């Protein structure tokens, strides 16, 4: 039977806590600026909703860059938090690109409709 490595156990615990807090932030139950708060703000129109969503994606990108740079400087030692931040930014960007593609497709369909 293998001995339990306490450092590895603590690292796993930290990773689980980080993932849990990231999920709570994504669900809007965590830090300010989450998705739930954006829905409660009730933007005036589609343009405001898009601006809000793009601002959130931009914030995720800047946070990811900041934590990656801090890791490279040696200020942050938790690689799991860095990778989680980068994945969140990547997923936000990919979702934004998918929305853009769907909007362009819908615009092209509408413009090609006979009058």
Backbone as a ProteinNet text record, in pm:
[ID]
protein_1_A
[PRIMARY]
XXXXXXXXXXXXXXXXXXXXXXXXXXXXXXXXXXXXXXXXXXXXXXXXXXXXXXXXXXXXXXXXXXXXXXXXXXXXXXXXXXXXXXXXXXXXXXXXXXXXXXXXXXXXXXXXXXX
[TERTIARY]
84.7	0	89.5	52.3	131	103.8	207.5	192	123.6	50.4	-20.5	76.3	92.3	178.2	94.8	130	49.6	57.3	170.5	180.7	88.1	83.5	-4.3	-150.2	-183.5	-319.1	-361	-272.8	-303.1	-316.9	-236.8	-246.8	-380.2	-424.2	-553.7	-666.4	-656.1	-757.1	-764.5	-650.8	-646.7	-708.5	-678.6	-734.3	-886.1	-936.7	-1081.2	-1147.3	-1085.8	-1140.9	-1142.2	-1035.2	-1028.7	-1137.3	-1156.2	-1258.7	-1398.1	-1419.8	-1548.8	-1577.4	-1479.5	-1502	-1520.7	-1451.5	-1470.4	-1610.8	-1660.5	-1796	-1899.1	-1874.7	-1966.5	-1966.1	-1847.6	-1840.5	-1913.1	-1896.7	-1962.1	-2113.8	-2160	-2303.3	-2362.6	-2278.7	-2328.7	-2344.1	-2303.2	-2318.1	-2193	-2088	-1961.1	-1934.6	-1820.2	-1771.8	-1859.9	-1855.3	-1933	-1890.3	-1983.9	-1954	-1979.7	-2046.2	-2074.1	-2188.8	-2218.2	-2321.3	-2457.9	-2485.1	-2614.6	-2642.8	-2541.3	-2560.8	-2586.5	-2525.5	-2548.8	-2693.9	-2753.2	-2891.2	-2985.6	-2947.5	-3031.2	-3029.8	-2925.1	-2912.1	-3016	-3071	-3171.4	-3131.2	-3040	-2998.1	-3115.5	-3103.3	-3212.2	-3236.9	-3136.7	-3155.6	-3050.3	-3058.7	-2964.5	-2821.7	-2805.3	-2671.8	-2607.4	-2686.9	-2634.5	-2598.1	-2680.3	-2651	-2520.8	-2500.9	-2377	-2256	-2269.9	-2159.3	-2122.4	-2224	-2199.7	-2128.2	-2173.4	-2111.3	-1967.6	-1943.7	-1807.9	-1716.8	-1771.7	-1692.4	-1652	-1743.6	-1711.1	-1603	-1610.9	-1508.6	-1375.2	-1378	-1255.1	-1193.9	-1277.2	-1227.9	-1163.5	-1226.1	-1168.6	-1032.2	-1022.2	-896.1	-787.6	-822	-721.7	-680.8	-776.4	-742.4	-651.3	-679.4	-597	-455.3	-443.4	-310.8	-234.9	-305.4	-240.5	-190.5	-272.9	-230.4	-120.9	-124.5	-18	115.2	110.3	232.6	285.6	194.7	236.8	302.2	250	310.4	450	463.6	594.2	697.4	652.9	743.1	770.8	694.1	714.6	631	538.6	455.2	342	294.6	187.5	247.6	221.9	279.7	175.1	49.1	-57.3	-85.9	-25.8	-42.2	-185.9	-257.6	-397.1	-483	-458.9	-535	-503.3	-377.5	-337.5	-405	-400.8	-460.9	-613.4	-674.1	-818.5	-857.7	-782.9	-809.2	-793.7	-690.8	-669.5	-781.2	-827.8	-936.3	-1067.5	-1093.3	-1214.3	-1211.9	-1098.1	-1084.9	-1101.8	-1045	-1055.9	-1199.9	-1269.8	-1409.2	-1496.1	-1472.2	-1546.7	-1525	-1400.8	-1368.9	-1434.6	-1426.9	-1488.2	-1639.5	-1703.1	-1847.1	-1880.9	-1798.8	-1819.4	-1807.7	-1710.4	-1693.3	-1811.9	-1864.9	-1980.4	-2104.1	-2122.9	-2235.2	-2218.3	-2097.5	-2071	-2101.8	-2056.7	-2081.3	-2231.1	-2305.7	-2450.4	-2518.8	-2474.8	-2533	-2505.2	-2383.5	-2351.6	-2431.8	-2448.4	-2527.3	-2673.2	-2728.6	-2866.7	-2880.4	-2783.6	-2785.5	-2782.3	-2696.2	-2689.1	-2819.3	-2881	-3008.8	-3117.1	-3121.5	-3221.3	-3198.9	-3073.8	-3044.3	-3072.4	-3067.7	-3092.9	-3240.2	-3325.3	-3468.6	-3529.1	-3617.1	-3685.8	-3787.5	-3803.1	-3893.9	-4032
-117.1	0	123.7	224.7	346.6	440.7	512.2	612.1	735.2	805.8	926	1043.7	1111.8	1228.9	1351.6	1414.7	1528	1647.5	1670.8	1783.3	1763.5	1641.5	1612.3	1625	1580.6	1590.1	1736.3	1820.6	1962.9	2030.2	1989.3	2046.4	2009.4	1886.8	1844.6	1921.9	1943.6	2018.6	2161.4	2224.3	2360.7	2369.1	2271.8	2270.3	2256.7	2173.3	2154.5	2282.6	2348.7	2474.1	2580.8	2588.8	2685.2	2657.8	2532.2	2496.8	2527.9	2502.3	2531.1	2680.8	2761.5	2906.2	2957.7	2898.3	2938.7	2904.2	2788.4	2750.3	2842	2881.1	2972.6	3108.6	3156.6	3284.8	3274.4	3163	3144.6	3136.1	3083	3071.8	3200.8	3299.3	3426.6	3431.5	3328.3	3326	3374.1	3401.7	3438.6	3586.5	3620.5	3757.9	3846.2	3980.1	4071.7	4065	4096.1	4093.4	3958.8	3869.8	3737.8	3741.5	3629.1	3619.9	3652.7	3609.2	3634.8	3782.6	3861.2	4003.3	4070.7	4020.9	4080.1	4058.5	3946.1	3920.3	4004.8	4033.7	4114.1	4260.8	4304.7	4444.9	4486.7	4393.9	4419	4534.1	4507	4611.4	4663	4787.6	4851.9	4788.8	4731.3	4673.4	4571	4522.8	4421.1	4474.7	4598.9	4658.9	4666.7	4705.4	4712.4	4574.2	4475.1	4338.1	4289.7	4321	4280	4351.7	4480.2	4555.5	4497	4461.3	4403	4268.5	4185.7	4054.1	4067.7	4160.4	4182.2	4237.5	4321.6	4374.7	4262.2	4167.4	4054.8	3967.8	3943.1	3863.1	3936	4066.7	4146.2	4139.8	4146.6	4135.2	3999.1	3892.5	3758.6	3750.7	3809.2	3807.8	3883.8	4000.3	4079.2	4012	3949.2	3876.9	3759.4	3690.5	3577.6	3622	3731.9	3784.4	3825	3889.7	3936.2	3819.9	3716	3603.2	3522.8	3516	3446.2	3519.7	3652.5	3731.1	3720.1	3718.2	3702.7	3566.8	3463.3	3329.6	3329.4	3395.9	3400.9	3476.5	3575.1	3649.3	3574.9	3469.7	3391.6	3438.9	3530.9	3583.6	3487.4	3410.8	3313.7	3174.8	3084.6	2951	2844.1	2881.7	2784.3	2775	2675.5	2658	2622.8	2557.8	2522.4	2647.9	2746.8	2872.1	2945.1	2939.5	3004.4	2936.6	2805.5	2732	2746.9	2749.6	2768.8	2905.8	3006.7	3142.2	3149.4	3084.7	3085.5	3010.5	2900.9	2825.4	2903.5	2973.5	3055.1	3164.1	3228.9	3333	3273.6	3157.5	3092.1	3053.8	2999.2	2960	3083.3	3189.8	3313.4	3367.8	3363.7	3413.2	3325.9	3194.2	3103.1	3123	3142.2	3165.8	3295.8	3397.2	3524.8	3507.8	3430.8	3407.5	3330.1	3234.8	3159.4	3248.7	3337.6	3432.3	3523.4	3572.4	3657.7	3583.9	3459.3	3382	3360.9	3333.2	3313.6	3443.5	3555.5	3684.1	3717	3692	3717.2	3626.9	3503.5	3410.9	3456.4	3498.6	3547.3	3674.1	3762.8	3885	3852.4	3759.7	3720.1	3656.8	3574.1	3513	3619.1	3715.5	3821.1	3905.7	3937.7	4020.7	3947.5	3816.1	3741.9	3707.6	3744.3	3717.7	3809.3	3753.3	3840.4	3930.6	4049.3	4146.7	4135.4
0	0	0	-78	-89	27.8	67.5	172.6	114.5	196.9	152.8	159.4	46.7	38.7	75.9	188.2	236	142.4	77.1	-16.2	-135.1	-183.6	-297.2	-256.1	-137.4	-86.1	-70.2	-18	-3.6	-140	-236	-370.3	-434.3	-414.9	-468.5	-401.8	-271.6	-198.2	-249.1	-271.4	-322	-461	-545.2	-680.5	-676.5	-588.2	-576	-526.6	-430.7	-379.5	-488.6	-567.5	-678.2	-781	-815.5	-913.7	-860.6	-734.4	-674	-675.2	-640	-641.1	-783	-880.7	-1020.4	-1067.7	-1029.4	-1065.8	-1001	-877.1	-809.9	-877.8	-918	-989.5	-1122.4	-1192.2	-1321.3	-1305.2	-1195.5	-1171.4	-1117.6	-1086.6	-1037.7	-887.6	-816.8	-672.2	-601.2	-675.4	-614.2	-619.7	-674.9	-677.3	-764.6	-742.3	-824.3	-969.9	-1057.8	-1200	-1263.2	-1191.1	-1245.1	-1344.5	-1400	-1501.6	-1442.8	-1322.9	-1261.8	-1243.9	-1210	-1193.9	-1326.7	-1432.7	-1564.4	-1605.6	-1568.2	-1602.3	-1517.9	-1393.3	-1306.6	-1345.9	-1417.6	-1452.9	-1556.8	-1632.7	-1735.9	-1826.6	-1920.3	-2011.6	-2094.2	-2142.1	-2215.2	-2350.9	-2411	-2542.5	-2574.5	-2697.8	-2742.5	-2743.5	-2786.4	-2791.1	-2653.6	-2553.8	-2417.2	-2364	-2398.7	-2355.5	-2418.2	-2545.9	-2612.8	-2553.7	-2525.4	-2464.6	-2329.2	-2252.4	-2120.5	-2131.8	-2225.4	-2244	-2292.9	-2385.2	-2435	-2325.5	-2239.3	-2127.8	-2032.5	-2008.4	-1920.6	-1982.5	-2113	-2180.5	-2176.1	-2195.9	-2188.9	-2048.9	-1945.9	-1808.5	-1783.7	-1834.3	-1819.3	-1888.5	-2007.8	-2081.7	-2005	-1951.4	-1879.7	-1748.3	-1679	-1556.4	-1587.4	-1696.7	-1737.6	-1769.3	-1841.5	-1874.3	-1748.6	-1658.1	-1534.8	-1450.3	-1434.4	-1351	-1420.7	-1554.7	-1627.5	-1612.2	-1622	-1604.2	-1461.8	-1363.5	-1224.3	-1202.5	-1268.6	-1257.6	-1320	-1433.7	-1500.1	-1416.1	-1339.7	-1251.6	-1121.4	-1095	-973.6	-856.7	-879.2	-770.7	-735.8	-834.2	-812.8	-834.1	-740.7	-752.6	-783.5	-786.7	-810.8	-960.8	-1025.6	-1169.9	-1205.1	-1114.5	-1141.3	-1155	-1070.5	-1080	-1210.1	-1251.7	-1376.6	-1494.4	-1498	-1609.1	-1610.1	-1493.1	-1484.8	-1538.9	-1503.1	-1552.3	-1703.6	-1754.9	-1900.4	-1972.8	-1916.2	-1979	-1975.7	-1864.9	-1856.7	-1963.7	-1980.7	-2082.3	-2222	-2243.9	-2373.8	-2405.6	-2308.8	-2330.1	-2353.8	-2279.4	-2301.4	-2441.1	-2486.7	-2620.7	-2727.2	-2710.3	-2806.8	-2812.3	-2697.6	-2695.8	-2767.5	-2747.4	-2816.2	-2966.5	-3010.1	-3153.2	-3210.6	-3136.2	-3183.4	-3196.1	-3099.4	-3107	-3227.4	-3249	-3365.2	-3494.9	-3505.2	-3626.2	-3649.7	-3543.3	-3557.3	-3598.2	-3541.8	-3579.3	-3725	-3769.8	-3910.6	-4002.5	-3964.7	-4044.3	-4051.8	-3939.1	-3937.9	-4022.5	-4013.4	-4095	-4243.2	-4282.6	-4423.5	-4469.6	-4384.4	-4420.2	-4438.3	-4348.8	-4358.9	-4483	-4512.5	-4629	-4760.2	-4761.5	-4884.6	-4903.8	-4808.8	-4822.3	-4929	-5009.7	-5106.6	-5037	-5090.5	-5028	-5081.4
[MASK]
+++++++++++++++++++++++++++++++++++++++++++++++++++++++++++++++++++++++++++++++++++++++++++++++++++++++++++++++++++

